[in-house]
């Protein structure tokens, strides 16, 4: 299953750029994961760009109002997508202002990295770490500890 992570604009903060590069490198041998950025415009333009870029994918809006899954629950969700022969899944991370209601409605699911509001560049790094963790679980690698 291909994984697309869409975010608004490339990270401006050094720690986020380093974190993205770190997890992209670690994910490279484990699976087909692509991080792509859309240019920020007004809220409607940004939402439209994210929906265009994720067309044909199972869309997951990342938003603090979404379901908060444990790592094992996310692993189970991932396995379910694989069993349903989902070819492509896209995780959408909004800008500092989050997602529009229209974008959330167009997505298949809304997931959260926690109930707190998280800076969007930090959310990108946290999501990449979870995707890496899921891939290591699927591969039987000893990264995750329960």
Protein Blocks (a to p, Z undefined) as FASTA:
>chain_A
ZZddddehjafbfklmmmmmmmmmmmmmnoccdddddddddfklmmmmmmmmmgoiacdd
ddfkbccddfklmmmmmmmmmmnopabdcdddddfkopafklmmmpmbdcdfbjbdcdfk
lmmmmmmmmmmmmmmmmnopakbcZZ
